[in-house]
Amino acid sequence: MKSIITLPATSGALAFDSEPSDAELDAVELEMPLILAEVDLLDAEIMTIDRPATELDERRVRRARNRVLAERRDLTNRAGLAQAGGAA
């Protein structure tokens, strides 16, 4: 049997003892609509796991997928504008 040797957490990369920076919080806030859309899609898919999907379930999942795609598109466009300097 091989023994597993643990190393002390002396590396700065291993120890996290600070709050998120303002830039990290801004990034999360920017991505929040996409995160919420993905949660809605997951909820719609979970509802159809243990039973046959009805027409209403299929519509709900399709709309949730479309919302995720739209939010991804919007997020990509916002990121592209930010990188381009905001020029339209």
Backbone hydrogen bonds in HBPLUS format (Angstrom, degrees):
<---DONOR---> <-ACCEPTOR-->    atom                        ^
c    i                          cat <-CA-CA->   ^        H-A-AA   ^      H-
h    n   atom  resd res      DA  || num        DHA   H-A  angle D-A-AA Bond
n    s   type  num  typ     dist DA aas  dist angle  dist       angle   num
A0010-THR N   A0008-PRO O   2.82 MM   2  5.65 130.1  2.07 110.6  94.9     1
A0014-LEU N   A0011-SER O   3.25 MM   3  5.45 139.2  2.43  99.7 109.8     2
A0025-LEU N   A0021-SER O   3.02 MM   4  6.33 158.4  2.07 150.7 156.6     3
A0026-ASP N   A0022-ASP O   2.88 MM   4  6.06 152.1  1.96 145.0 153.0     4
A0027-ALA N   A0023-ALA O   2.96 MM   4  6.18 149.6  2.05 142.3 150.4     5
A0028-VAL N   A0024-GLU O   3.04 MM   4  6.32 155.4  2.10 146.5 152.4     6
A0029-GLU N   A0025-LEU O   2.94 MM   4  6.14 158.5  1.99 146.0 152.3     7
A0030-LEU N   A0026-ASP O   2.90 MM   4  6.08 147.9  2.00 143.3 152.0     8
A0031-GLU N   A0027-ALA O   3.06 MM   4  6.29 145.6  2.19 141.6 150.2     9
A0032-MET N   A0028-VAL O   2.96 MM   4  5.97 113.3  2.42 140.7 157.2    10
A0032-MET N   A0029-GLU O   3.37 MM   3  5.08 152.6  2.45  93.0 100.8    11
A0034-LEU N   A0031-GLU O   3.08 MM   3  5.48 120.8  2.45 110.7 124.6    12
A0035-ILE N   A0031-GLU O   3.03 MM   4  6.30 159.5  2.08 154.7 161.3    13
A0036-LEU N   A0032-MET O   2.92 MM   4  6.12 164.1  1.94 159.9 162.8    14
A0037-ALA N   A0033-PRO O   3.00 MM   4  6.16 152.5  2.08 141.1 148.8    15
A0038-GLU N   A0034-LEU O   2.91 MM   4  6.15 156.2  1.97 151.6 157.7    16
A0039-VAL N   A0035-ILE O   2.98 MM   4  6.25 148.3  2.08 144.8 153.8    17
A0040-ASP N   A0036-LEU O   2.98 MM   4  6.25 155.3  2.04 146.2 152.5    18
A0041-LEU N   A0037-ALA O   2.99 MM   4  6.27 153.5  2.06 145.3 152.5    19
A0042-LEU N   A0038-GLU O   2.95 MM   4  6.15 158.4  2.00 144.7 150.7    20
A0043-ASP N   A0039-VAL O   2.90 MM   4  6.15 157.1  1.95 149.4 155.7    21
A0044-ALA N   A0040-ASP O   2.96 MM   4  6.20 157.3  2.01 147.1 152.9    22
A0045-GLU N   A0041-LEU O   2.92 MM   4  6.18 154.6  1.99 150.4 157.4    23
A0046-ILE N   A0042-LEU O   2.87 MM   4  6.04 154.4  1.93 150.1 157.3    24
A0047-MET N   A0043-ASP O   3.10 MM   4  6.32 150.2  2.20 145.6 152.5    25
A0048-THR N   A0045-GLU O   3.15 MM   3  5.41 142.8  2.29 102.2 112.4    26
A0049-ILE N   A0046-ILE O   3.21 MM   3  5.29 170.2  2.22 110.4 113.0    27
A0058-GLU N   A0054-THR O   2.96 MM   4  6.29 159.8  2.00 153.1 158.2    28
A0059-ARG N   A0055-GLU O   3.00 MM   4  6.27 155.3  2.06 146.4 152.8    29
A0060-ARG N   A0056-LEU O   2.92 MM   4  6.14 158.3  1.97 147.8 154.0    30
A0061-VAL N   A0057-ASP O   2.95 MM   4  6.20 162.0  1.98 155.3 158.9    31
A0062-ARG N   A0058-GLU O   2.93 MM   4  6.07 162.8  1.96 146.8 152.3    32
A0063-ARG N   A0059-ARG O   2.83 MM   4  6.01 162.7  1.86 153.7 158.1    33
A0064-ALA N   A0060-ARG O   2.99 MM   4  6.13 153.7  2.06 141.7 149.4    34
A0065-ARG N   A0061-VAL O   2.86 MM   4  6.12 156.8  1.92 152.0 158.2    35
A0066-ASN N   A0062-ARG O   2.94 MM   4  6.17 160.7  1.98 147.9 153.4    36
A0067-ARG N   A0063-ARG O   2.90 MM   4  6.11 149.3  1.99 143.5 152.0    37
A0068-VAL N   A0064-ALA O   2.98 MM   4  6.26 153.1  2.05 146.3 153.2    38
A0069-LEU N   A0065-ARG O   2.94 MM   4  6.26 163.8  1.97 153.8 157.8    39
A0070-ALA N   A0066-ASN O   2.91 MM   4  6.11 156.0  1.97 145.3 152.2    40
A0071-GLU N   A0067-ARG O   2.89 MM   4  6.09 157.3  1.94 148.1 154.2    41
A0072-ARG N   A0068-VAL O   2.88 MM   4  6.11 154.7  1.94 151.0 158.3    42
A0073-ARG N   A0069-LEU O   2.94 MM   4  6.15 158.8  1.99 146.7 152.5    43
A0074-ASP N   A0070-ALA O   2.90 MM   4  6.13 162.4  1.93 148.5 153.4    44
A0075-LEU N   A0071-GLU O   2.86 MM   4  5.98 159.1  1.91 146.2 152.0    45
A0076-THR N   A0072-ARG O   2.90 MM   4  6.07 159.4  1.94 148.5 154.3    46
A0077-ASN N   A0073-ARG O   2.88 MM   4  6.12 157.9  1.93 150.6 157.0    47
A0078-ARG N   A0074-ASP O   2.88 MM   4  6.12 157.9  1.93 148.8 154.7    48
A0079-ALA N   A0075-LEU O   2.92 MM   4  6.13 157.6  1.97 147.7 153.9    49
A0080-GLY N   A0076-THR O   2.86 MM   4  6.04 151.6  1.95 145.5 153.7    50
A0081-LEU N   A0077-ASN O   2.94 MM   4  6.17 152.1  2.02 146.9 153.8    51
A0082-ALA N   A0078-ARG O   3.01 MM   4  6.21 152.7  2.08 143.3 150.8    52
A0083-GLN N   A0079-ALA O   3.04 MM   4  6.25 151.8  2.13 144.3 151.3    53
A0084-ALA N   A0080-GLY O   2.99 MM   4  6.10 143.4  2.13 139.2 149.4    54
A0086-GLY N   A0081-LEU O   2.64 MM   5  4.76 145.6  1.75 165.5 157.9    55
A0085-GLY N   A0082-ALA O   3.40 MM   3  5.29 158.5  2.45  96.4 102.0    56
